[in-house]
């Protein structure tokens, strides 16, 4: 059975998820779903003291992403209107597993499972990753004040965690295509040919047909 295209762009902080999601949305005339970041009142404190503020930060993100996806399913996907998002809600577990203490994570996981058990699953994932140097360079270029205190070691570990999580996603959902691109090799913002490479691969995937799993 053919499904309404629901594309997710994922990857670690600074890799260019939102920039690419915007370009895909413009290319295919899809609705753009952007994650809420700056509105999180705990995020600045989190980057300065991860242990102290991780639970509050992750719970805020989980509740807001749940509400966003619930609205998207009702307003768009159920009405056959394609969507491209600059995140997948599974990213919550990537961050939570890295930053929460064991008891906190167990409680968090219980809440996550309840909220996401009937959430829409993307039928195509575009996965971006890059070396630490590239991520740090792009974070510096976009100049968000709130990100200036990110620990490079935390960012490097996060990149590794993303690779692990994407491998687990592919095992769990073998019928969902994951298109992988390296931010060290391509620059879809500065080089149009790199953007068209991504667009073409995504277009080829969509033409093959996306399947409800």
C-alpha angles and dihedrals in degrees: 000000000000116000131207107261111262109177124189124197112202142173142112127306113296098014094115106259097147094044091052094043089054092051093048091048090051093046096051099027092240127154111265119226113194123190120241109247114142092049091064104106092199100051099089091049090046094058090051097044114014097177094053100045107027098099094049091046095049094045091053091051093046095052094045095046090048090054092046093052092045090055093045092053092050099041102036121007096047088052094050094252111144120235135198117197130193091219145031118222089233086077086078090069092048092057096036094051090052098046110026125085117243098263092043091050093050091053091044092050092053091054092044093052092051095048097044102039092100100026119127114265119216116246094208127034124196107200121198125187136162144176120281091254092055093046092049091048093052093045089053092047094054090049103209107174092212092059098051093092097052111132109237090218090055090049092049092050090047090056090053091047090054092054090051093047094049090052089052090048091054091052092048094045106029092165095058112088116231113200110201125203131175118226088206091063103037135041108192092178097056101027119054092196090060091051091049090051090058093043092051094050090047091048091050090051093049092048090056087060130250118247132214107236 
